[in-house]
Amino acid sequence: MTAKLTILIVEPDKPRAEAIIDSLAATGDHQIRVLSESTGLARSVAELNPDLVLVDVANPSRDAIDALTLASSPLERPVAMFVDRSDDGLTKAAIEAGVSAYVVDGMHPDRIKPVLDAAIARFHMFARMRNELAATKRALEERKIIDRAKGILMRARNLTEDEAYALIRKTAMSQGKKIADVAQALVTASELLS
Amino acid sequence: MRTLPLSVGFMPLVDAAPLIIAHELGFAEEEGLALNLQSAPSWSTLRDRLVLGQIEAAHMLAPVPVAMALGLGGVPTQLDALCVLSVNGNSIGISNALASELSAKGALPDFMDADATGKALADLGRTLRVGVPFPFSMHAELLHYWLASSGLNAPEALDMRIIPPPLMAQAIADDEIDAFCVGEPWGSITVEQGGGRLLLAGAAIWQFTPEKVLAVRREWAQAEDDLTGRLMRAVWKAGRWLSDPSRRSTASDILAWPEYLDVSAEILERALSGQMLTRPRGQHTTVPRMLEFFEGAATFPWKSQAAWIGTRMATRFGLDRAHSAASAATVFRTDLYRRHLASVGAIMPAASEKREGALQTPTSTAADGGTLTLGPDRFFDGRIFDPALPD
């Protein structure tokens, strides 16, 4: 890769923006700018004059970038959503990963592909981190509910902690339910009765 | 009964109600569908999800499938509108600074007076910065039509900015824009937050604006005729349910849930009841047909509505008008509407197009299955759009 690409990343979250810069920098010596403000987006894009704009699919301000595909003034460089015609469906992969790419008119797809591949990989990593975080949070919440349910059983039926847990697990198995669901039902019922 | 899963995308707006009600009140299940409703962060993302097949159907701005048929916007897939989801529902708001300026001149007309309001804005004699959610939207079309017809030097004096609806209240409070045209609840939220006030109901510009449609990929509708019919019937029944005024508070409560709009039910009920607050601590203003889901054949995808949109866009983007009107009309699928909705008792208009703007009052017309009351559908300037002569 010889000629430099000017890349604009629209991303309000600083650590995320830096992570994207890192992965893109590995694909070549690009000039990378980050825009964190969503106000005046169109104006900023016109000023920075990038070859490629990357924006999170979940960012509501994406519509302002999308509108640039209609740029009509002769001073503006027309921008188009990156749509590849190849079979591997780079556009689809990008949207599924959570990133959309806009390229200026006349940009050769071969120059964009390595950058977009890197961005896709990075956004996949974001998605994985988000899922992991959600799973950890859920596990923690389930843990808390199970602890409360055990406490209720220990008091009401004078059981040890292990016996209370065994009872919840046995009930869950016989009813084909998850342990956390049985625990939740017990906590809810107990709250209603108290 | 075993239900068939169907993924449908929507933007969190009051006019997504037919899809949400179809799911929550069992109309979808009645048609053997299990809807998986997915909220979208932006119109472009919703469009891409539909185009790429991540969802089967979407709540969509009526002009989006038309724009795609005209080759605008760079996404080459063909989308079709199975039915209109909602008629009207937008409002135009202005900044507090502009409101003070108009008020000082004694030029703050009635919420329904598009003529006087348009002239007041044109008389300012300067460029207006106006926020709209998307370039292909009835918001943009109504603003262009209204301000140009009011004497504003459009498009030169109309600096249109694309701003996501949830950021509209902030944009007007920050003096990034002078005015906006936006769907509910975002106009009411601006009033609630005190960043601006509402100036004019969208329905005052065109009394019967096809606002959102139920959009699918054309090839999907062709391949999945049975699912298409089920989806259309479920949504049509939800619209009929919503048309009963006694259900407005229930509908508001459901829309207010966190997975849908996550906005207080009281604010949502304003658009559903047509009782709008135009400024904080003001009186309610009654807006006839503020947002309509059913009455007056609201769900019928008139080819003349599509042709109007196509003609307006052709003018703005420099395309051939007659050709654009004809391409646009193919997008509104009256054929599917007639075929799939006859069995649930939808009264079918005898024709698939009409002269838009010609009905001053509610008018009875002959229809298959009885008579149908249409209109009023007047444009504020009294012009009539005849699809046979798209001037």
Interface residues (C-beta under 8 A of the other chain):
Chain A: S38 T39 G40 A42 V57 A58 N59 P60 S61 R62 D63 A64 I65 D66 A67 T69 L70 A80 M81 V83 T91 K92 I95 E96 S100
Chain B: P41 S42 W43 S44 T45 D48 R49 L52 Q54 L72 G73 G74 V75 P76 P133 F134 P135 R161 I162 I163 P164 P166 L167 A171 D174 E176 F317
